[in-house]
Amino acid sequence: MGEEKTEIEELLATTYLNMAICFFLTNEFSKSVDKATLSIKYKKTIKAYYRRGKAHLARNDFELAIKDFTEAVKMDTSDPFDI
């Protein structure tokens, strides 16, 4: 059961992350933030924090954008330009 739950959470994280970029590309930035947040709930990834940060930036929520970009960089400090 534990392995199945992990697979489901992985799928949900990926699905919400894909939805976040779709909403971002259609200029629905609030929905993009919501979906990226759901993705992070299931799996914290650099990409999820980056996408949410981009959506915050597009909404002029600069402090939240910086917070998410900082979190993404913290996840892999070897190359801070790799987000």
N, C-alpha and C positions, 0 to 999 in steps of 0.2 A: 504493500500500500504506500509506503514512504517513497519508493522510486517513482510510482505512478503520480503521486502528488507533485514531486519535483518536476516531472515532465510536463504536467499540466501548468504549473507555475511558470516554467520556461516558455511555454507556448503563449500564455497570457501576456507575459512581459514583452515578447516579440510582437504580438498582435497589437498591443497598446502602443508600442514604440512606432510601428508602421502607421498606425492611425495618427499619431502625433505629427509625423512628417506630412501626411496627407492634409491634415487640417492646416499645418503651417503653410504649405504650398498654395492653399486656397484662401490664405489671409484670415483664417479663423484662429487667431492666436490664443484666445482664451481656451478654446477646445483643445488646441495643441498642448497647452500647459496642463490641462486636466488629464489628457491621455498619457503624457510623459510622466506625470505624477503617479498614475496607476501603474505604469511600467516599472517605475522605481520601487513601488510597493512590493512587487513580486521579485524584482532582481535589480540591484543597484549596478548600473553600468555607466561607463564614461559617456557612451553615446546618448543614453537617456538624459543624463545631466546636461550634456551639451545641447541637445534638442530643446529641452525645457528652457535652458538659458537663452537660446536664440529666440524662442517665443516670448520670453520675458523682455528681451531687448526690443523686439518688434512692438511690444506694448508700452515701451518707454519705462518699464520697471527695472531701472538700472541696478538698483541694489540687489534685487532678487537674481538678476542675470549674473552679476559678479559672484554672488554666493554659489550659484550652480556651476559656473565656469571654474571657480576655485575648487569646488568639490570634485569636479572631473579631473583637474590637474593633480589633486591629492591622490587620486586612485592610481595614477601612474606618473610619478615624478621624473621618470627617466627622460621624457621628452615633453615639456609643457606646451609645445607647439603642435602636438599630435592629437588635438581634439578638433 
